Amino acid sequence: MRTVLFWFRRDLRLTDNTGLAAAVASGARVIPVYILSTWKKHHGWTGPKRLQFLCGCIESLSRNLDSIGSRLIIRAGDAVEELHKLAQETQAEAIYFNRDPDPFGKSVETRLANTSPIPCHSYKDAVLHEAHEVLTGSGGPYRVYTPYSKNWLALEKPQPQPAIKTLGPAAETHIHSHPLPTLAWWDLQPQADAQLPTPGERAARERMKAFIQSQRLTAYKEQRDIPSIAGTSFLSPDLRFGLISIRELYAHSLPDLTYRKELGWREFYIALLHHYPEVLERDFNPDYARVQWPGTEGGLEAWTTGKTGFPIVDAGMRQLIQTGWMHNRVRMIVAMFLTKDLHFHWKVGEQFFHQHLIDAEIASNNGGWQWSAGTGADAAPYFRIQNPWSQTKRYDPEGKYIKHWLPELAHVPAEKLLDPPTLRLAKDYPLPIVDHTTQRDYTLERFKLGKKPS
Ligand SMILES: Cc1cc2nc3c(=O)[nH]c(=O)nc-3n(C[C@H](O)[C@H](O)[C@H](O)COP(=O)(O)OP(=O)(O)OC[C@H]3O[C@@H](n4cnc5c(N)ncnc54)[C@H](O)[C@@H]3O)c2cc1C
């Protein structure tokens, strides 16, 4: 029987999966495979919440494959070696997969292509447009979002395809599969109080449907900045693991321009990381390479535990720690606070987010942190420094979001949450650990001193 492998990566679904559809169209029996990473808990960018969600997604994918008469083969170790071994065991004639936009994923693909004795077929799937498809008039990469997004929006979009109905007969029983993974594989413990979304393709499709069919999509423009309401789609973890396809989401989100533009931000950061992979190590804007980031004593512990005495910051950090997700407006507030009020380098926050976010995307996380720190792809200069108190007045004036995540402040009158207090707001809640105005001036000074002379 002619056989090909399909390598599942960040595309854990059967509906509108480009590489999987191509494997099926080859006419051969398709053996689906997932390869577990061997990252262990000491890996700085690993965290139990995201991996717990991933375990659930793999389990759900495995069930979905069973239901169409197939069997997911799970292997663990180096992806290239494992694919070679499985291809030999199954006499596969080709390997199909979707391209990963991340630098690490790309390097594995290159190694696979350079060493594979059988053809490897790769497909665009994670994005609507890959980095090389959206270029300036002179053929170079964009460094600023607005012109990028104009070009990106104008391009014709690829259309969704129907769900796969069969992959042909399942792999023979002697083909070994690793058991479904649990956190123990990565030497991690589940976080007892974590509140995670339901993993898997079906749950993700329900979330997409709920967003599109309710008023939330039409009200998105007005509500997306209010963290106390479900004003955004919450689909970032589903996009991260490919539980839904970006083509389907984009097609369903028409004609809402604001929402489509947000999907454009995701691809802008993916493109930036492709063209400037060095941003993982250094500032996107080289003018600020000499800016000092001395940190504030005790600041990091207060920030990571949600005890800075700035209620909007602490509410965001508690939401992140419990749910592995944080509202975008609050991500900006806490990121600016860490870099511009507590003076820590953006890499510190980037790593902490990566450990805790279920939706952690290397490109968007790096882009979001560099934007917030003032070193990134932002048309506004570094002196865009948001005041956490003014942000609270604007986006959580009744303190609903704050009170939800900080139960110790549940009985504090809302107006007391809007300005720096002089007395503790509650017995168990600290006074602000810094004065925003003083820290703002210090940040302006740091940037002025470190900025490359023009
Ligand atoms: C410091 C910082 C770190 C971030 N880290 C990540 C990350 O690791 N992973 C991640 O997916 N997003 C990240 N973001 C972007 C944004 O906060 C999330 O995409 C968004 O909050 C996800 O919630 P949602 O799906 O309800 O978004 P919605 O508002 O419903 O937006 C729909 C989709 O558009 C994309 N999107 C929206 N805003 C942005 C943005 N500013 N940048 C990139 N993509 C965007 C996401 O894929 C999102 O799921 C970060 C933002 C900041 C400021």
The ligand as an SDF file (V2000), in Angstrom:
LIG
                    3D

 53 58  0  0  0  0  0  0  0  0999 V2000
    3.4810   42.3340   25.7860 C   0  0  0  0  0  0  0  0  0  0  0  0
    2.5730   41.5860   24.8480 C   0  0  0  0  0  0  0  0  0  0  0  0
    2.7790   40.2410   24.6220 C   0  0  0  0  0  0  0  0  0  0  0  0
    1.9440   39.5260   23.7460 C   0  0  0  0  0  0  0  0  0  0  0  0
    2.1730   38.1880   23.5560 N   0  0  0  0  0  0  0  0  0  0  0  0
    1.3850   37.4910   22.6920 C   0  0  0  0  0  0  0  0  0  0  0  0
    1.6120   36.1080   22.4640 C   0  0  0  0  0  0  0  0  0  0  0  0
    2.5540   35.5000   22.9860 O   0  0  0  0  0  0  0  0  0  0  0  0
    0.7460   35.4530   21.6260 N   0  0  0  0  0  0  0  0  0  0  0  0
   -0.2880   36.0910   21.0070 C   0  0  0  0  0  0  0  0  0  0  0  0
   -1.0430   35.4430   20.2750 O   0  0  0  0  0  0  0  0  0  0  0  0
   -0.4920   37.4020   21.1880 N   0  0  0  0  0  0  0  0  0  0  0  0
    0.2910   38.1230   22.0060 C   0  0  0  0  0  0  0  0  0  0  0  0
    0.0450   39.4520   22.2100 N   0  0  0  0  0  0  0  0  0  0  0  0
   -0.9950   40.1310   21.4060 C   0  0  0  0  0  0  0  0  0  0  0  0
   -2.4040   40.1580   22.0180 C   0  0  0  0  0  0  0  0  0  0  0  0
   -2.3420   40.5950   23.3350 O   0  0  0  0  0  0  0  0  0  0  0  0
   -3.1210   38.8150   21.9590 C   0  0  0  0  0  0  0  0  0  0  0  0
   -3.0390   38.2800   20.6500 O   0  0  0  0  0  0  0  0  0  0  0  0
   -4.5980   38.9400   22.3270 C   0  0  0  0  0  0  0  0  0  0  0  0
   -4.7240   39.4970   23.6100 O   0  0  0  0  0  0  0  0  0  0  0  0
   -5.2470   37.5770   22.2690 C   0  0  0  0  0  0  0  0  0  0  0  0
   -6.5750   37.6260   22.6980 O   0  0  0  0  0  0  0  0  0  0  0  0
   -7.7780   37.4380   21.6810 P   0  0  0  0  0  0  0  0  0  0  0  0
   -7.5820   36.2020   20.8850 O   0  0  0  0  0  0  0  0  0  0  0  0
   -9.0400   37.5770   22.4480 O   0  0  0  0  0  0  0  0  0  0  0  0
   -7.5490   38.6820   20.7350 O   0  0  0  0  0  0  0  0  0  0  0  0
   -8.5210   39.3970   19.6980 P   0  0  0  0  0  0  0  0  0  0  0  0
   -8.5750   40.8280   20.0640 O   0  0  0  0  0  0  0  0  0  0  0  0
   -9.7770   38.6670   19.5700 O   0  0  0  0  0  0  0  0  0  0  0  0
   -7.6950   39.3320   18.3460 O   0  0  0  0  0  0  0  0  0  0  0  0
   -7.8090   38.2470   17.4150 C   0  0  0  0  0  0  0  0  0  0  0  0
   -6.4570   37.6990   17.0960 C   0  0  0  0  0  0  0  0  0  0  0  0
   -5.6430   38.6870   16.4700 O   0  0  0  0  0  0  0  0  0  0  0  0
   -4.2820   38.5090   16.8660 C   0  0  0  0  0  0  0  0  0  0  0  0
   -3.8470   39.7170   17.5810 N   0  0  0  0  0  0  0  0  0  0  0  0
   -4.6180   40.6340   18.1950 C   0  0  0  0  0  0  0  0  0  0  0  0
   -3.8620   41.6280   18.6910 N   0  0  0  0  0  0  0  0  0  0  0  0
   -2.5820   41.3200   18.3860 C   0  0  0  0  0  0  0  0  0  0  0  0
   -1.3340   41.9570   18.6330 C   0  0  0  0  0  0  0  0  0  0  0  0
   -1.2310   43.1360   19.2520 N   0  0  0  0  0  0  0  0  0  0  0  0
   -0.2200   41.3500   18.2080 N   0  0  0  0  0  0  0  0  0  0  0  0
   -0.2780   40.1660   17.5530 C   0  0  0  0  0  0  0  0  0  0  0  0
   -1.4290   39.5210   17.2870 N   0  0  0  0  0  0  0  0  0  0  0  0
   -2.5650   40.0960   17.6950 C   0  0  0  0  0  0  0  0  0  0  0  0
   -4.2490   37.3150   17.7730 C   0  0  0  0  0  0  0  0  0  0  0  0
   -3.9290   36.1770   17.0020 O   0  0  0  0  0  0  0  0  0  0  0  0
   -5.6780   37.2430   18.3050 C   0  0  0  0  0  0  0  0  0  0  0  0
   -6.0520   35.9490   18.7120 O   0  0  0  0  0  0  0  0  0  0  0  0
    0.8930   40.1930   23.0830 C   0  0  0  0  0  0  0  0  0  0  0  0
    0.6790   41.5530   23.3370 C   0  0  0  0  0  0  0  0  0  0  0  0
    1.5070   42.2400   24.1920 C   0  0  0  0  0  0  0  0  0  0  0  0
    1.2680   43.7060   24.4370 C   0  0  0  0  0  0  0  0  0  0  0  0
  1  2  1  0
  2  3  1  0
  2 52  2  0
  3  4  2  0
  4  5  1  0
  4 50  1  0
  5  6  2  0
  6  7  1  0
  6 13  1  0
  7  8  2  0
  7  9  1  0
  9 10  1  0
 10 11  2  0
 10 12  1  0
 12 13  2  0
 13 14  1  0
 14 15  1  0
 14 50  1  0
 15 16  1  0
 16 17  1  0
 16 18  1  0
 18 19  1  0
 18 20  1  0
 20 21  1  0
 20 22  1  0
 22 23  1  0
 23 24  1  0
 24 25  2  0
 24 26  1  0
 24 27  1  0
 27 28  1  0
 28 29  2  0
 28 30  1  0
 28 31  1  0
 31 32  1  0
 32 33  1  0
 33 34  1  0
 33 48  1  0
 34 35  1  0
 35 36  1  0
 35 46  1  0
 36 37  1  0
 36 45  1  0
 37 38  2  0
 38 39  1  0
 39 40  1  0
 39 45  2  0
 40 41  1  0
 40 42  2  0
 42 43  1  0
 43 44  2  0
 44 45  1  0
 46 47  1  0
 46 48  1  0
 48 49  1  0
 50 51  2  0
 51 52  1  0
 52 53  1  0
M  END
$$$$
